[in-house]
Amino acid sequence: MKPPETFSTDRLLVRKPRRDDAAAAFAAFASDPEATRYLTWKPYTAVEPVADFLQARADEWEQEDGLFAYMICLRGTDTPIGSIGITIADGKAVFGYVLGRAHWGQGYMVEALRYLIAWSLAQPKIFRAWAFCNVENPGSARVMEKAGMVREGIFRRYHVAPNISPEPRDCFVYAKVR
Ligand SMILES: CC(C)(COP(=O)(O)OP(=O)(O)OC[C@H]1O[C@@H](n2cnc3c(N)ncnc32)[C@H](O)[C@@H]1OP(=O)(O)O)[C@@H](O)C(=O)NCCC(=O)NCCS
């Protein structure tokens, strides 16, 4: 089951990544220690590895299930300002996201996430749309709430954020189900 390769919201164009998005992604968020603080990966120090990463994400669009990564652009542009991913498996869709700091606080991620939650729960085989965030990341928790998910609890010692420490940290779990 595959989500659409491209979708639009009021202010965003969200599309499949391309290798040549690397320089813009590097500048907007992939090299930024603050934007990547709670993510699974460390900030990049060069563009070429970002290109390899995006190529791998683009290739994954050939599969039927699993991770589908998107680049987020402002409508009317083709320049990535962030990224959102949906992983589909076992009747569930789980999301992850990052936005360039210059674009925080304007509701963009809520817009992208809302679309993917609605798409997920409209699929006959998906019953749960969910995500998690570090308990120290209130901005991300708020994004999930604003996108219509409900906090279900805390996964203790669940996720390693290597920019903070090698030990797994507690995470809030949010979901919308049908
Ligand atoms: C999390 C992130 C996507 C939020 O994106 P955004 O476009 O700024 O989000 P929005 O503008 O839609 O909403 C953010 C909400 O969180 C709130 N918020 C942001 N930082 C906050 C903080 N430190 N404490 C409390 N609330 C905070 C904002 O006030 C806003 O809520 P409001 O509209 O009710 O005022 C962005 O900050 C980001 O990319 N962070 C780094 C990557 C990351 O942490 N990803 C999530 C990993 S789980």
The ligand as a Gaussian input file, in Angstrom:
#p B3LYP/6-31G(d) Opt

LIG

0 1
 C        8.676000      19.881000      15.783000
 C        8.610000      20.783000      14.560000
 C        8.348000      19.957000      13.327000
 C        7.464000      21.770000      14.765000
 O        7.202000      22.386000      13.549000
 P        6.425000      23.751000      13.444000
 O        6.037000      23.971000      12.035000
 O        7.183000      24.818000      14.131000
 O        5.144000      23.433000      14.276000
 P        3.830000      24.294000      14.385000
 O        4.101000      25.723000      14.071000
 O        2.772000      23.635000      13.593000
 O        3.414000      24.106000      15.895000
 C        4.331000      24.078000      16.921000
 C        3.536000      24.173000      18.211000
 O        4.383000      23.784000      19.246000
 C        4.536000      24.840000      20.145000
 N        5.901000      24.808000      20.642000
 C        7.031000      24.929000      19.920000
 N        8.090000      24.854000      20.738000
 C        7.592000      24.669000      21.991000
 C        8.173000      24.537000      23.274000
 N        9.505000      24.535000      23.419000
 N        7.367000      24.360000      24.331000
 C        6.027000      24.340000      24.177000
 N        5.417000      24.467000      22.976000
 C        6.203000      24.638000      21.913000
 C        4.212000      26.090000      19.365000
 O        3.817000      27.136000      20.221000
 C        3.086000      25.571000      18.500000
 O        1.879000      25.462000      19.202000
 P        0.724000      26.573000      19.113000
 O        0.390000      26.713000      17.667000
 O       -0.371000      26.005000      19.931000
 O        1.306000      27.836000      19.663000
 C        9.902000      21.587000      14.363000
 O       10.125000      22.328000      15.526000
 C       11.083000      20.704000      14.085000
 O       11.347000      20.353000      12.945000
 N       11.856000      20.380000      15.143000
 C       13.063000      19.580000      14.979000
 C       12.811000      18.166000      14.497000
 C       11.986000      17.376000      15.482000
 O       12.076000      17.555000      16.672000
 N       11.153000      16.510000      14.898000
 C       10.284000      15.656000      15.672000
 C       10.990000      14.450000      16.137000
 S        9.841000      13.471000      17.058000

